[in-house]
Structure formats: structure tokens, C-alpha cells
């Protein structure tokens, strides 16, 4: 019995949605009452999203790029320190 009631309610809602204009009705609701539209949208979106991040590849080229990036960052840091020291000891 509950499945029959649920099915008939769902059919009634779908019928009303169609009678109101379907997609164009939702567009009107979104324009006129964004809060209601967003609450409806929130009920349709999944609550939990699982993101799987693959482990880093064992590609030597990637390790070389990371090592190069670290070296560049080190050189830039040393240059910035050198510049700061030179400015602090420069005569004014």
C-alpha cells in the first residue's frame, strides 16, 4: 500500500510540474524566488561526494620536475634574502 500511495503522489507531482510548464516553470521560479529554487536544487544534489585521488605516479620525469621546482624556489628565496640584506645595509 505505501508504494501505491508514493507512486500516486509522485505521479501527481509530475503532472502538476508538467501543467505548470515543466522546465520553463523552474526557470521562472529561479528568477522570481532564487531562495526557493536553491532549496529545491539542494534537495536534488547528493549530500556526500567521495573524491578519489590517485597516488602520484612513479614517473622519474615527475620527480625531476619537482626537484627542479624546489631548486628554483630555493634560488628565488636566496635572491630575495640577498636583496633584502643589500637594501637594509645600503646607505641612505
C-alpha positions as protocol buffer text, in pm:
chain_id: "A"
residue {
  index: 1
  type: UNK
  ca { x: 0 y: 0 z: 0 }
}
residue {
  index: 2
  type: UNK
  ca { x: 273 y: 261 z: 81 }
}
residue {
  index: 3
  type: UNK
  ca { x: 433 y: 204 z: -260 }
}
residue {
  index: 4
  type: UNK
  ca { x: 98 y: 271 z: -432 }
}
residue {
  index: 5
  type: UNK
  ca { x: 50 y: 594 z: -236 }
}
residue {
  index: 6
  type: UNK
  ca { x: 408 y: 702 z: -300 }
}
residue {
  index: 7
  type: UNK
  ca { x: 370 y: 626 z: -670 }
}
residue {
  index: 8
  type: UNK
  ca { x: 41 y: 816 z: -696 }
}
residue {
  index: 9
  type: UNK
  ca { x: 188 y: 1118 z: -514 }
}
residue {
  index: 10
  type: UNK
  ca { x: 489 y: 1113 z: -742 }
}
residue {
  index: 11
  type: UNK
  ca { x: 262 y: 1096 z: -1048 }
}
residue {
  index: 12
  type: UNK
  ca { x: 54 y: 1386 z: -914 }
}
residue {
  index: 13
  type: UNK
  ca { x: 364 y: 1598 z: -858 }
}
residue {
  index: 14
  type: UNK
  ca { x: 494 y: 1517 z: -1206 }
}
residue {
  index: 15
  type: UNK
  ca { x: 152 y: 1607 z: -1353 }
}
residue {
  index: 16
  type: UNK
  ca { x: 145 y: 1938 z: -1169 }
}
residue {
  index: 17
  type: UNK
  ca { x: 500 y: 2012 z: -1279 }
}
residue {
  index: 18
  type: UNK
  ca { x: 406 y: 1947 z: -1641 }
}
residue {
  index: 19
  type: UNK
  ca { x: 87 y: 2155 z: -1612 }
}
residue {
  index: 20
  type: UNK
  ca { x: 284 y: 2448 z: -1469 }
}
residue {
  index: 21
  type: UNK
  ca { x: 522 y: 2447 z: -1762 }
}
residue {
  index: 22
  type: UNK
  ca { x: 794 y: 2198 z: -1667 }
}
residue {
  index: 23
  type: UNK
  ca { x: 1142 y: 2336 z: -1720 }
}
residue {
  index: 24
  type: UNK
  ca { x: 1020 y: 2687 z: -1803 }
}
residue {
  index: 25
  type: UNK
  ca { x: 832 y: 2689 z: -1470 }
}
residue {
  index: 26
  type: UNK
  ca { x: 1157 y: 2614 z: -1288 }
}
residue {
  index: 27
  type: UNK
  ca { x: 1329 y: 2894 z: -1476 }
}
residue {
  index: 28
  type: UNK
  ca { x: 1055 y: 3136 z: -1364 }
}
residue {
  index: 29
  type: UNK
  ca { x: 1084 y: 3017 z: -1003 }
}
residue {
  index: 30
  type: UNK
  ca { x: 1463 y: 3058 z: -1021 }
}
residue {
  index: 31
  type: UNK
  ca { x: 1427 y: 3414 z: -1146 }
}
residue {
  index: 32
  type: UNK
  ca { x: 1147 y: 3522 z: -912 }
}
residue {
  index: 33
  type: UNK
  ca { x: 1247 y: 3334 z: -598 }
}
residue {
  index: 34
  type: UNK
  ca { x: 1610 y: 3220 z: -606 }
}
residue {
  index: 35
  type: UNK
  ca { x: 1593 y: 3101 z: -242 }
}
residue {
  index: 36
  type: UNK
  ca { x: 1316 y: 2853 z: -314 }
}
residue {
  index: 37
  type: UNK
  ca { x: 1492 y: 2738 z: -630 }
}
residue {
  index: 38
  type: UNK
  ca { x: 1820 y: 2683 z: -444 }
}
residue {
  index: 39
  type: UNK
  ca { x: 1644 y: 2487 z: -167 }
}
residue {
  index: 40
  type: UNK
  ca { x: 1488 y: 2265 z: -432 }
}
residue {
  index: 41
  type: UNK
  ca { x: 1824 y: 2223 z: -602 }
}
residue {
  index: 42
  type: UNK
  ca { x: 1981 y: 2137 z: -267 }
}
residue {
  index: 43
  type: UNK
  ca { x: 1735 y: 1852 z: -223 }
}
residue {
  index: 44
  type: UNK
  ca { x: 1839 y: 1706 z: -557 }
}
residue {
  index: 45
  type: UNK
  ca { x: 2215 y: 1723 z: -513 }
}
residue {
  index: 46
  type: UNK
  ca { x: 2397 y: 1437 z: -340 }
}
residue {
  index: 47
  type: UNK
  ca { x: 2485 y: 1508 z: 21 }
}
residue {
  index: 48
  type: UNK
  ca { x: 2809 y: 1311 z: 24 }
}
residue {
  index: 49
  type: UNK
  ca { x: 3063 y: 1332 z: -251 }
}
residue {
  index: 50
  type: UNK
  ca { x: 3359 y: 1097 z: -249 }
}
residue {
  index: 51
  type: UNK
  ca { x: 3667 y: 1206 z: -430 }
}
residue {
  index: 52
  type: UNK
  ca { x: 3934 y: 952 z: -502 }
}
residue {
  index: 53
  type: UNK
  ca { x: 4275 y: 1097 z: -566 }
}
residue {
  index: 54
  type: UNK
  ca { x: 4510 y: 856 z: -737 }
}
residue {
  index: 55
  type: UNK
  ca { x: 4853 y: 815 z: -581 }
}
residue {
  index: 56
  type: UNK
  ca { x: 5134 y: 1003 z: -751 }
}
residue {
  index: 57
  type: UNK
  ca { x: 5283 y: 827 z: -1050 }
}
residue {
  index: 58
  type: UNK
  ca { x: 5621 y: 666 z: -1015 }
}
residue {
  index: 59
  type: UNK
  ca { x: 5746 y: 855 z: -1316 }
}
residue {
  index: 60
  type: UNK
  ca { x: 6109 y: 972 z: -1280 }
}
residue {
  index: 61
  type: UNK
  ca { x: 6030 y: 1270 z: -1502 }
}
residue {
  index: 62
  type: UNK
  ca { x: 5775 y: 1393 z: -1248 }
}
residue {
  index: 63
  type: UNK
  ca { x: 6031 y: 1360 z: -969 }
}
residue {
  index: 64
  type: UNK
  ca { x: 6281 y: 1557 z: -1178 }
}
residue {
  index: 65
  type: UNK
  ca { x: 6025 y: 1834 z: -1231 }
}
residue {
  index: 66
  type: UNK
  ca { x: 5953 y: 1850 z: -858 }
}
residue {
  index: 67
  type: UNK
  ca { x: 6324 y: 1862 z: -778 }
}
residue {
  index: 68
  type: UNK
  ca { x: 6373 y: 2140 z: -1036 }
}
residue {
  index: 69
  type: UNK
  ca { x: 6081 y: 2336 z: -890 }
}
residue {
  index: 70
  type: UNK
  ca { x: 6229 y: 2306 z: -541 }
}
residue {
  index: 71
  type: UNK
  ca { x: 6567 y: 2428 z: -665 }
}
residue {
  index: 72
  type: UNK
  ca { x: 6409 y: 2724 z: -842 }
}
residue {
  index: 73
  type: UNK
  ca { x: 6214 y: 2812 z: -527 }
}
residue {
  index: 74
  type: UNK
  ca { x: 6538 y: 2793 z: -325 }
}
residue {
  index: 75
  type: UNK
  ca { x: 6725 y: 3020 z: -567 }
}
residue {
  index: 76
  type: UNK
  ca { x: 6440 y: 3273 z: -566 }
}
residue {
  index: 77
  type: UNK
  ca { x: 6432 y: 3270 z: -184 }
}
residue {
  index: 78
  type: UNK
  ca { x: 6808 y: 3326 z: -163 }
}
residue {
  index: 79
  type: UNK
  ca { x: 6785 y: 3610 z: -417 }
}
residue {
  index: 80
  type: UNK
  ca { x: 6506 y: 3774 z: -215 }
}
residue {
  index: 81
  type: UNK
  ca { x: 6711 y: 3745 z: 107 }
}
residue {
  index: 82
  type: UNK
  ca { x: 7019 y: 3886 z: -65 }
}
residue {
  index: 83
  type: UNK
  ca { x: 6817 y: 4179 z: -199 }
}
residue {
  index: 84
  type: UNK
  ca { x: 6665 y: 4247 z: 144 }
}
residue {
  index: 85
  type: UNK
  ca { x: 7010 y: 4241 z: 306 }
}
residue {
  index: 86
  type: UNK
  ca { x: 7151 y: 4473 z: 42 }
}
residue {
  index: 87
  type: UNK
  ca { x: 6867 y: 4720 z: 90 }
}
residue {
  index: 88
  type: UNK
  ca { x: 6900 y: 4715 z: 469 }
}
residue {
  index: 89
  type: UNK
  ca { x: 7273 y: 4790 z: 458 }
}
residue {
  index: 90
  type: UNK
  ca { x: 7261 y: 5045 z: 174 }
}
residue {
  index: 91
  type: UNK
  ca { x: 7347 y: 5399 z: 274 }
}
residue {
  index: 92
  type: UNK
  ca { x: 7053 y: 5634 z: 282 }
}
